[in-house]
Amino acid sequence: MPFFDYRCDACGHEFEAMQKISDAPLTDCPACGKAELKKQLSAPGFRLKGGGWYETDFKSGNKKNVHESSSKSESAPACASGGGCCPASK
């Protein structure tokens, strides 16, 4: 479950709360008891960086080049076979 940052407009108290994304936002401040809480915009706790996830990232042994071995058996992409999906084949 993600953490959400909250700040009370009445007393300035700031805290994090672990909630489901589908949960309603909190409204009552745990410090002063007033219904002045506002959910704050904050950065996520992780970052996905780089070119993406690859099928070889978590493979081991002789399974490392799964895509390369399967593409050698194909003679041409499905679109180049004259199926009419490529603009050039029309």
C-alpha positions in Angstrom: 0.0 0.0 0.0 1.3 3.5 -0.8 2.0 6.3 1.7 0.2 9.6 1.4 1.4 12.9 2.9 -1.1 15.0 4.8 -0.9 18.5 6.3 -3.4 20.2 8.7 -4.3 23.8 7.6 -5.3 24.6 11.2 -2.2 23.6 13.2 0.4 22.8 10.4 0.9 19.2 11.6 2.4 17.0 8.8 2.4 13.2 8.7 2.3 10.2 6.4 -0.5 7.7 6.3 -0.5 4.2 4.7 -3.7 3.9 2.7 -5.2 2.0 -0.2 -5.5 4.1 -3.3 -9.3 3.5 -3.2 -9.6 4.8 0.4 -11.2 8.2 1.0 -8.8 10.9 2.1 -8.4 11.5 5.8 -10.1 14.7 7.1 -9.5 14.9 10.9 -6.1 16.0 12.2 -4.6 13.6 14.8 -2.9 16.5 16.5 -5.6 19.1 16.9 -8.8 17.1 16.0 -10.0 19.7 13.4 -11.3 18.6 10.0 -8.7 20.6 8.2 -6.4 17.9 6.6 -5.3 18.3 3.0 -3.6 15.6 1.0 -0.2 16.8 -0.2 1.4 16.1 -3.6 4.6 14.2 -3.1 7.1 12.2 -5.0 6.8 8.4 -5.1 9.1 6.3 -3.0 10.7 4.6 -6.1 11.6 5.5 -9.6 11.6 3.4 -12.8 14.6 4.7 -14.7 16.2 3.7 -18.0 15.1 2.1 -21.2 12.6 -0.2 -19.6 12.3 -3.8 -18.3 13.7 -6.5 -20.5 12.8 -10.2 -20.6 16.5 -11.0 -20.0 16.7 -9.1 -16.7 15.7 -12.0 -14.5 16.6 -15.0 -16.6 19.4 -17.4 -15.8 21.4 -20.0 -17.6 20.6 -20.7 -21.2 17.3 -18.9 -21.1 18.9 -15.4 -21.4 18.2 -14.8 -25.1 14.6 -16.0 -25.4 13.6 -13.2 -27.9 16.6 -13.7 -30.1 16.1 -17.4 -30.5 12.4 -17.1 -31.2 12.9 -14.4 -33.8 15.4 -16.5 -35.8 12.6 -19.1 -36.6 10.3 -16.4 -38.1 10.9 -15.6 -41.7 9.1 -12.3 -41.9 6.9 -10.1 -39.7 3.2 -10.8 -40.0 2.7 -7.3 -41.6 5.2 -7.9 -44.4 3.4 -11.1 -45.4 0.9 -9.3 -47.5 -1.9 -9.2 -45.0 -2.8 -5.7 -45.8 -1.9 -4.1 -42.5 1.1 -2.1 -43.8 0.5 1.1 -45.7 3.2 0.0 -48.2 1.2 -3.1 -49.1 -1.9 -1.2 -50.1 
